[in-house]
Amino acid sequence: MARLRIFMARVKPYFYVAPTIVLIIAVFFYPVIDLVRRSLFGTSEGAWRFLGLANYHLVFEDPIFWESLTNNLRLFLAVPLLVVVSLIVSTILFEEVRGWWFHRSVVFLPYILSIQVVGIVFTYLLGLRGVLNQILKFVGLRFLVRDWLGQPSIAIFSIMGIVIWKEVGFGIVLFLARLMSIEEELYEAARIDGANWWQLMWHVTIPQLSTVIEFYVLVSLINMLSWMFNYIFVMTRGGPGTSTYVLDFFIYQNAFRFSQLNIAATVSLLLLLLAGVLVLAQSIARRRLEELEW
């Protein structure tokens, strides 16, 4: 009887976490296993047939896949811009300029707007006969007029600019929250030593924000890799041509337009692996930095 009580005491905690474990398996692990299965199998006359790596071979031979991946990598260029702008603006707001609480609300407002709303608005703003081009013509800068979303060479960079405008508010609020928890004595000591604004930024602010910056960079990279579908779908539908295809839009097209579920599953698994590599790289970098600090 005593052994039974000891056994029950040991397994009792597992009963509490069992519902969460079941939920994780149902929501995460089963879909991943299903992706692996679909990427290795195909259907023929209603029956599953093992294809090995044939689906991967088809994906790697598809030039649209490589163009989609290249566009995602191009969007990575937005991450350092997001960090720099967020850092500078949050520092300025932290110094409590007049009406700083109002400015904080203004810069955060785009982040809470629906991507669909933002996409529709900017489609009208950046069209060939849109508001931006009309302003450029009015101020005598006709040579800058472009079809910002309809010109293959610049369409993906126009979307990048929109993403930066919308997402930068999250970084500003994130950095500002950390800045408000920094001890004021650090800044006062640096000012007594004669540090100017940029020196305070480099020697005090950035070191204090290092972990938050690291988190923001990782989240932004994952967003640029796997959360661009709504922007593309609303504004360009992958066009002109395939110049604004990204991986998640490529998956959507193959799954729902071309009914190539196996190809979509293969690319989805590759996208998951890429995101996992980013998380692993961040973890390794953090560990090495901690070792250097010790």
Rosetta blueprint (number, residue, H / E / L):
1 M L
2 A H
3 R H
4 L H
5 R H
6 I H
7 F H
8 M H
9 A H
10 R H
11 V H
12 K H
13 P H
14 Y H
15 F H
16 Y H
17 V H
18 A H
19 P H
20 T H
21 I H
22 V H
23 L H
24 I H
25 I H
26 A H
27 V H
28 F H
29 F H
30 Y H
31 P H
32 V H
33 I H
34 D H
35 L H
36 V H
37 R H
38 R H
39 S H
40 L H
41 F E
42 G E
43 T E
44 S E
45 E L
46 G L
47 A E
48 W E
49 R E
50 F E
51 L L
52 G L
53 L L
54 A H
55 N H
56 Y H
57 H H
58 L H
59 V H
60 F H
61 E H
62 D L
63 P H
64 I H
65 F H
66 W H
67 E H
68 S H
69 L H
70 T H
71 N H
72 N H
73 L H
74 R H
75 L H
76 F L
77 L L
78 A H
79 V H
80 P H
81 L H
82 L H
83 V H
84 V H
85 V H
86 S H
87 L H
88 I H
89 V H
90 S H
91 T H
92 I H
93 L H
94 F H
95 E L
96 E L
97 V L
98 R L
99 G L
100 W H
101 W H
102 F H
103 H H
104 R H
105 S H
106 V H
107 V H
108 F H
109 L H
110 P H
111 Y H
112 I H
113 L L
114 S L
115 I H
116 Q H
117 V H
118 V H
119 G H
120 I H
121 V H
122 F H
123 T H
124 Y H
125 L H
126 L L
127 G L
128 L L
129 R L
130 G L
131 V H
132 L H
133 N H
134 Q H
135 I H
136 L H
137 K H
138 F H
139 V L
140 G L
141 L L
142 R H
143 F H
144 L H
145 V L
146 R L
147 D L
148 W L
149 L L
150 G L
151 Q L
152 P L
153 S L
154 I L
155 A H
156 I H
157 F H
158 S H
159 I H
160 M H
161 G H
162 I H
163 V H
164 I H
165 W H
166 K H
167 E H
168 V H
169 G H
170 F H
171 G H
172 I H
173 V H
174 L H
175 F H
176 L H
177 A H
178 R H
179 L H
180 M L
181 S L
182 I L
183 E L
184 E H
185 E H
186 L H
187 Y H
188 E H
189 A H
190 A H
191 R H
192 I H
193 D L
194 G L
195 A L
196 N L
197 W H
198 W H
199 Q H
200 L H
201 M H
202 W H
203 H H
204 V H
205 T H
206 I H
207 P H
208 Q H
209 L L
210 S H
211 T H
212 V H
213 I H
214 E H
215 F H
216 Y H
217 V H
218 L H
219 V H
220 S H
221 L H
222 I H
223 N H
224 M H
225 L H
226 S H
227 W L
228 M L
229 F H
230 N H
231 Y H
232 I H
233 F H
234 V H
235 M H
236 T L
237 R L
238 G L
239 G L
240 P L
241 G L
242 T L
243 S L
244 T L
245 Y L
246 V L
247 L H
248 D H
249 F H
250 F H
251 I H
252 Y H
253 Q H
254 N H
255 A H
256 F H
257 R H
258 F L
259 S L
260 Q L
261 L H
262 N H
263 I H
264 A H
265 A H
266 T H
267 V H
268 S H
269 L H
270 L H
271 L H
272 L H
273 L H
274 L H
275 A H
276 G H
277 V H
278 L H
279 V H
280 L H
281 A H
282 Q H
283 S H
284 I H
285 A H
286 R H
287 R H
288 R H
289 L H
290 E H
291 E H
292 L H
293 E H
294 W L
